[in-house]
């Protein structure tokens, strides 16, 4: 188990670099976590530490109540939310939070992102939904994430007045969903600025989603890459 946790520390630390690479975070905001397979544990970044200073050694291991099991620093302020998602959604292996600019602007409006794009149909299966307002620090955010995404195709939710939370079968899949969420949020915003975007038929959205999730790409186990 120590080898598995060591590998996840490395993975989670490295994936935080993807958040900065794609411009999804500012300063120390945002976080990535991963479930430890077969254990009631998660790995998450420490609170308030610069992205330049993140390393496998300072990733924090918590139980699924958010209590620190390994690590000398305080875990992310969103740990309780991540932990709640893992408790309530056993199929989830990774959770990501960002304040990416365009998607968070939709969240500030309290508006779901309608499905205007084939790329959105592929990844999200329809609209990216809006979740409720919740204060940071407890598990209310986690409750809102679960209530919004349970039974929904989308792996992303826009938490009102806050930002983006994404889930995935592993941490990399959740990071990819965060990247794609910002991409479609930006394009949807620009399309609206130009005029009224054209709607997509639900049958076409369904067909695109099925193709991308079940046919597209190579026979690999990781999240599909375009």
HUCOR-V56156 format. One line per field, one symbol per residue. phi: phi as a letter, one per 30 degrees, with the letter a starting at -180 (. if undefined). burial: # if it has 24 or more other ideal C-beta (glycine too) atoms within 12 Angstrom, else .. A space follows every 50 residues. Layout:
BEGIN
phi = ???
burial = ???
END
This chain:
BEGIN
phi = .dddddddedddedddddddecicbbhcdiabbbddeibdbbcbdddice ddcdaedcdccbddciddcbkccddedceddeddedddbdddcabbbbce eddddddddibdcddcbddddedcikdcdccddaddkccddeddddddcd icdddbbcdeiblcbbbadbdddddeddddddddddddddddddlcdddc deddeddddddddcbdicdccdddcd
burial = ....#..##.######.###.#.##...#########...#######.#. #..#.#.#######.#.####...###############..######### #######....#####################.#.#..#.#########. ..########.############################..........# ....#..##..#..........##..
END
